[in-house]
Amino acid sequence: MNGVHDMGGMDGLGEIDPRPDPALFHAPWEARVLGLVLASAAWGRWNLDTMRYHRERIPAADYLAFSYYEKWLAALVDLLVRRDLLTAEELASGRPVPGAPVQTPALPASAVASRLALGSPTERPDGRPPGLAVGRTVRARNEHPDGHTRLPRYVRGRTGRITAIHGCHVFPDTNAMGLGEQPQALYQVRFEAAELWGRRADPRSAVYLDLWEDHLEPV
């Protein structure tokens, strides 16, 4: 997906502040949003990649203006409506419509800590075996899909070298769109700065990206 969320390599968005922020939440409502996202996901009506895709669907002006958890909330509301767990009328009034079925929480408060500890592992041992090897020169495919993709715009069509293989992982590009996990090899690829940014780039610099096999083609 080519959207405003894909900010890598874009100019005019200001400097990145590298200072760590020790605060997990900056207001109580942010913690509640995280809780709502976890509780809603426990119904199993979507996956992690689907939720990420819906954050990307936020209109560009809102995406740039929203804080981190405002993006989470906007994406969650969109999903709840699209999956018939919330109606536009309920959203506007803040009250359930008469006769609406009562949803039983799939994730009680007592189970939140253990659920968080599980994380969201994506490695699948039975995935498609790697077709590329460490040291192989590859090119990131120059493709611009309409849906979700983890292939950044600034690297498409650029050449790099595989430096590690992380095993087989769920392919988010298909998983987000309801097309199945399609697990495949995940590679660490080194791209020289000059390949990405041109001859004026620092010759000592490089970017390492984790990319799936369907993102790459051998050179």
SULPE-V940118 format. One record per pair of residues at least 12 apart in sequence whose C-alpha atoms are under 6 Angstrom apart, sorted by sequence separation. I is the first residue (numbers start at 0). J is the second residue. If there is no record, write none. Layout:
<<I J> <I J>>
//
This chain:
<<170 182> <192 204> <169 182> <192 205> <141 155> <168 182> <191 205> <140 155> <141 156> <167 182> <168 183> <190 205> <139 155> <140 156> <167 183> <190 206> <139 156> <167 184> <189 206> <139 157> <166 184> <167 185> <189 207> <138 157> <166 185> <188 207> <54 74> <138 158> <165 185> <188 208> <53 74> <137 158> <165 186> <187 208> <137 159> <164 186> <187 209> <136 159> <137 160> <163 186> <186 209> <136 160> <148 172> <163 187> <186 210> <135 160> <147 172> <162 187> <185 210> <134 160> <135 161> <161 187> <162 188> <185 211> <134 161> <161 188> <184 211> <133 161> <134 162> <160 188> <184 212> <133 162> <160 189> <133 163> <159 189> <159 190> <29 68> <126 167> <123 167> <122 167> <123 168> <122 168> <121 168> <121 169> <129 184> <3 59> <126 182> <127 183> <126 183> <42 105> <41 105> <41 106> <38 106> <140 214> <139 214> <140 215> <139 215> <138 215> <138 216> <137 216> <137 217> <137 218> <136 218> <52 147> <48 171> <49 175> <48 175> <0 144> <0 145> <0 146> <0 147> <0 148>>
//
